[in-house]
């Protein structure tokens, strides 16, 4: 087919675009380039998932336009490995959208070092790992080993032969079959197989990506299997240091943490202690759906031996006091700039928690950003007058303050008194205060807004939804809030 004049002009225009300019244009379709990975997140809204899937398809289609477009778009497309988790409508309902996703990716980066250098982020989710095929994974592992100058057989030979103490014969045989070849043992449990294969592939993934800065690993929700990088493979490959800056994981991956002394951000979604010194850690985020594991938090904080500047805890608890006491150490008072304690929890009917009064944050001399649940400030055990409730606990360096209601909302008149006291004290005590966000509609009235505006503070109502917590639900009955059992429905 002979190209038309308009097509020839379009081709000529494209050829004049430099590779650098194309990269800038195509970066619009990359979450990494748009900065979406700078603030770690786990469960993205469905709208964001769909948008990411559409952007990935756009980059793929751009690769088909011309070789010049392909070179630029392919590099951008490989900035992150994040398999689309929105089901493709073209797939049959019985198909598994997670199959054959990680194995081909590993084979590609093993054969294309240029694309391996492009990868900045990798996200491994539980359905992806549970869908790994034993045979395909073994072939991908073998190709990765060759790219690193060895072979799966050589990696096996360097290990101590024979089942070690605490390792079942089936585990040993499965590991041997994966590295040397052969059939997977029939009696091996699926969870054991997933742990072995996922550990070996994760090790190859981090070994082949020299610029991997952000890794997110999700394990199975029911705790049927766990994994970490393979210590034996790491030792055989002589891996000593990885470039990771941000790690998000369900539980501490202690063997991996041993290789990331430059880690700056650690997000753990089920509280558990990590046992590795992290001198470069600046941000620690702990998220849990159960009660506070103070021992795990204490152990984790003790490993933050550098200058921790941001601490965040999100969970279902009734008390912030113990966490603040753990943070109230000399090593953290002069370094923490952000503390976020999101302890909103749904209470069972008739349950009235006793919460210790909110401790003061005044000893934290660099603390600028604070996120608090109001219930512990205005609990019945609170001793300070309402107009001094915030003035008495906030540090003089406070700049951004966020207040959210518990399942038993703070009486709005008490919260308003505290905010009025803060507005009056702002000019003399809290001269750095610039912004307040609050999710109590009753407290966020025009009078308070005007009061703060006069002293240079942006005061607004804002909701802060999160997983397991929604504003679109019926509030607890007043009788339940007061500690009495709910009245039967008429």
N, C-alpha and C positions, 0 to 999 in steps of 0.2 A: 504494500500500500504506500503510495507516494504521499509524504506529509504535505499538508496545506501550508500556505504562507503564514497563517497565524501560529501554527504548530512550530514552524521553523523559527519564528520570532521568539516564541516562548522558550524553545530549547536554547536559543542564543542568549536570552536573558538569564536563564538558569546557569549557563556555563560561566557567566561573568560574576556570579556570587562566590565570594571566598568561603573557604571551609570555616573560618572563624565566624563569619556572619551567619552561616547556616547553623552552626552550633548555638549561637545566641537565639536564633528563631526557634529552633527545635527544642531548646531548653524549656520553653513554655509548657511543653507536654510532659515534663519530668518532675515528679514530686520532690526529688532530691534537689534539683536546681531551684525549685520554687520555695525551698526552705521548710517543707512540711516535715522533714526528718529532724529538724533542729530541736523541736520540742517532742520528746519521746511520747508515744501514744501506743495503745494496744488495740482496743476495739474501736475501729473507725466507724463513723456513721455510714449507713448504707449508701447515702448520696455520694460520699467521698469514695467508697468502694467502686460504685458505678462509674464515677468520673475517671478514676485511675484506670479502669478497664478500657474506657473509651480512648484515653490518652495513649495507652499501650497499643491499641489497634491503629491509631493515627500514626505513631512512629513506625509500626510495621509496614503500613501502606506507603509511607514516605521512602522506605528502603526499596520499594519497587519502582520508583520514579526514574532513577538514574543511578549510575555508580557513585557520582558525587554526592547525591542525596543519601545513598545507602551508607557511605563512609561516615557522614555526620550523624544520621539518625540512629545507626546501629550503636555508635559509641554512647549516645545519650540513652538509648533504650537499655543498655547494660549498666547504667549507673546503679540500678538496684535489682535484686532478685526478689520479687514479691508476687508469687502466683496469684492470678485473679481468683478471688474467692466468691465472685458473683457468678452463678451458674450461667453458662453460655446457652442461650435459647436454642441454638442449633443442635445441642447435644440431646440425646434421647434421655428420658427420665431415669432409665436404669443405668446409664453410664456414670462413671466416677470421674468428676472433673479434676481430681487431684492426681490421677495416675500419670506416670511418665512425665513428671514436671522437673523434679530435682535431678534425675539421672541424666537426661539430655543436656541440662545446664552444665553439669560437671564435665561432661564430655566436651562441650563447646569451649569452656574456659581452659581445659587441659590442652586442647589443640590450637587455641587462639590466645596466646599470652597478651596480645594487645587489648582484647576484650576483657581479659582477667584484670588488667590494670585499670579498666574503666569502672569496675564494680566498687561502689562506696557503701552500699547497704544490702543486707540479706536477711530475709524473714522466713523462718521455718515454722510452720504451723502444724499442730497435731494431726489433722486429717492428711496433710502432705506426707508426714513421716509414716503414718499407719498404712498409706497406700504404696509404699515402696515395694518394688518387686525384687525378690532375692537375686534372681539371675541377672536382671538388668542392672541392679545396683552393683553386683560383683564386677560386671564388665566395665561400668563407669569407674569403679574404684581402681581396677587394673590400669585403665587409661590414665587416670590421675597419677598413679604411682610411676608410670613410665615418664610422664611429664616432669616428675620430680627426680628423675634419674635412678629409679629403682624399679622393683616389681612387687606384686603382692606376695609372690613366693619368697622373695628375699626378706620381706617384712616379717613373714611367718618364721623363717629360719632364725631370725635374730631373737625370737621370743623363747622363753623357757618352756620346754616341751613337757607335756603331761598336765593334767588338771591340777591347779594349785589349790591350796586350802581355801575352802569356802566357795569353790566354783564347781558346779555340777558337771557330770560327764557330758550331758546333752549340751550344755553351754559351750564346753570345750570343743565338742565335735562340730557345733554350728559355726563357731568362730573359725575353726580350721577349714570347714567347707567353704566359707565365704572368702578366705584368703588364698587357699590352695586350689580350690575347685572341687566339684563333686556335688552330690545331692544334699539338700537340706534334710537333717534328721526328721523323721516322720513325727516323733513324739515331742518335739520341741514346742513349748507354749508360744503362742503368737507374741505375747508381751516380751519374752526373752529375745525372740528374733528381731523385733522392732528395736530393742535396746542395742543389740549388737550392730545391726546395719546402720542405724541412725548415728551411733557413736563414730563408726569408721568414716561415714560420708561427711559428717560434720568436721572431722579432723582434716580430711582432704579439702573441704571447702575453705577453711581458714588458712590452710597451708598454701593454697594456690592463689589467694587474693591479696596481693601486696598492699593494696590501698583500702582494704575493708575497714571502715571506721564505725559502722553501726550494724550490730547484730541483734536480732530478735528471735528468741527460741521459745516455742510454746510446747508444753508437754500435755499428756493426756489428763483430762479433767478429773477422772475417777482414780488417778494415781495407780493405774495398773502397770505402768512402766516408766522408768526414768533413764536418763542417759547423760553423758558428758562426753568430752572429747576422749579418744582412746589414748590412755597413758603410754601403752606399749608402742603404738604407731608414732606418737609424738617423740618418744625417745629414739626410735629407729630413724626418724627423719631429722633428728637433732634440732627440733624446733625449740627455740629459747625465748622468743619475743614476738608478739603479735601487735599490729598497729591499732587495735580497737580503741576507740574513744568512748563509745556508748554501747552498753549491753543491757538488753531487756530480756528477762527470763522469768519463768514461773518459780523456779527455785534456784538457789545459788549453784552455779556450775564451778565447783572449786578447782578442778583440774584446769579448766579454761582460765579461771581467774589467776592462776599461777603464772600464766604467760602474758598477762596484760598489765604490766606495772604502770603504763601510761593512761589507764582507764580514768576518764573524767566523770562519766555519768553511769550510775548503776540503778536499774529499776527491777525490783523483785516483786512478783505478783502474789506470792504466798510466802508469808513471813518465815524465814529460816535463816539461821546464822551462816555467814560465810567466814572462812577461816584463812584468809589470805590478806596480808598487809597490802593496802592500796594507798600508797603515799600521794598519788596524783588525784585522788577522787575529790571532786568538787560538789557533785550533786548525788544525793542518795534518796531514792523514792521507794518506800515500802508500802505495798498494798495488800490488804488481807480482808477476807470476808468473815473471818471468825473473831474470837476475842484476842486481845493483845497478848503477844508472846514477848513479855518483857525481857526474858533471858536472851532470846534471839536478837532483839533490838540492841540490848546492851553489848552483846558479843560483836555485832556488826559495827556498832559505833566505835568500839575499841580498835577495830582494824583501820579506821579512817585516820591515819596518822599524819596527814598533810594539813591542808587548809580547806576543810569542808565549809562551803558557802551556802548550800541549800539543802534543807531536810524537809521531806514530805512524808506524811503517814496518812493513809486512807484505809479505813476499816470500819467494822461494826463494833463499836465499843461505847462504854458509858463514861469513860474517864480519860481526861487528857493530862491530869496532874502527874501521873507516873512517867509519862513520856517526857514532859517538860523537865522533870527532875533528872532524867538521864541525859538530857541535852545541857543541863546547867552545870557544865564543867569548864574549867579554865581554858581548855584547848578549843572549845566551841564558842564561848562567850565573845571572843574577839574576832571570830571568823564568819559566823553565820550571818548571812544577809537576808535569807528567806526561810521562814518556817511555815509549813502548811499542815494543819491538823484537821482533817476532814473526817469526823467521827459520827456522821449522821447514821442512824440505825433505826429500823422499824421495831418498835416495842410491842411485845405481846400484851393483849388486853389485861388490865389489872396490875401490870408490873410498873412500879414506880422506882426508878433507880436512885441511889444515893451517890451523889458526885461530890468529890472534894472541890473546894473553891479553886478557881483558876489562879495559878501562881503568877507572880509578876515576871515580865520579860525585860525589866529595866536593866538587868545586868548584861544583856546582850547589846554591846555598845555599837555594833555595826548593823543591827537588824533593821531592814528597811521595809520588807514585805511580810505581812502576817495574814494568815487565813485561819479563822477560828469558828467554832460552833458556839452559839450564844448560850446554850442551855447550861454549860458549866460556868459561865460568867454570872448568870442570873438564877442559879439554883437556890433552893431555900437555905442552903448552908452558907451562902455568900454573906460575908460580914460587912462589906463596904456599902456605903450609901449609893443609891443608883446613879446619882449625878457624878460620882467619883469612880464608878465601876470600870470604865475604860481608862480614865486618866490615871488610875492607880496601878494599872498593869502594863500599859504601853511604854515602850522605850522612847527616849527623846528623839531617836533617829528615825522613827517610823515615817514612811513615805506613802505606802500603799496598804490599805486595810480592807479586808473582806470578812463579812460576818454572815453566817448562814444559820438558819433555824434547824433545830433538832426535830425529831418526830413529835415531841411535845413543845410546841413553839413557845418562845419566851413571850410573856405578856407584852404587847407592843408599847404600853405606857412605860414599862421599866426600861426597855431598850431605847425609847425616845429620850428618857431622862439621861441615860448614859451618853447618848449621842449629843444632846444639848450641852452636857458638861464638857465633852470633848471639844465642841465648837467654841465654847467660851475660853477653854484653856489653850487653844491652838496658837494664838498670837504670841504667847509668852513661853509655852513649854514645848509645843510640837511644831516648830517653825518649818520642818521639812515635809510635813503632811500635805499631800497633793490630791489623793484620790481615795474615796471610800465607796465600796460596793456592798449592798445589803439585799437579801432576798425576802425581807419582810415588807409586804406591800403596805401594811398598816403604819409601819414606822417611817416609811419613805414618803412623807407628805411635802407639800410645797413650802411650808414654814421651815422645816429642817433644811430643805434644799437651799432656801434663801439664806438661812443662817450660815451655812457652810460656804456659800458663794461669796458672802461678804468677807470671809477670812481666807479666800483663795483656795478652797477645796472643792473638787468635783465630786459631788455626792449624788449617787444614782441607785435606782432599783435594778437588780440583775439576778437572773436565775442561774444556778450552777448544777445542771443535771449531771448524773454520773451513772455508771452501771450499778443496778440494784437500788437506784434512788430516782424517783420521778416526781415531778410537781403535779402531774396529771393523775391524781388519785384523791380519794376521799380522806380528809383529815380524821384523826382519831376523835371520837366523841369527847365532849368536855368532861363527862363523868369519868372516862378512862384516863384523861389527862390528870385528873385530880387523885387518881389512885383507886377509884371504885370500879367494880365490875360493870360492864356495859349493860344497859337496860335491854330486855328482850324486844325484838321487833314486834310491832303491833300486828 
